[in-house]
Amino acid sequence: MRPHWPTEGCETRSGSSIDHVSDAAGADTRGEALARYNPHGLPVVREKKRPHRAARWLVVDEDHEIVRAVSMFRGSNGWLVDGVEECSG
């Protein structure tokens, strides 16, 4: 089953963009960078890169509903999260 946003209670999604200074210290691995945004250790599914959108990591629950979508990149000093999207209403 493909991950999907909840069909109810997710009419609005909020997104945040995170800027980092050029020498920001990142995590050693993608998993470490993502851990802060997945405190309950839910499964994570990688969403492929699409036109005008970088690849994202989708934190999903047991019903394959997306709890949070996280984008990140590998900087010169490790992995840094640069965007988070989640249901806000």
Secondary structure, DSSP 4 states (H G I P E B T S, - for coil): ---B--SSS-S-EEEEE----TT---BSSHHHHHHTT-TT---EEEEPPBTTB--EEEEE-TT-BEEEEEEEEEETTEEEEEEEEEE--
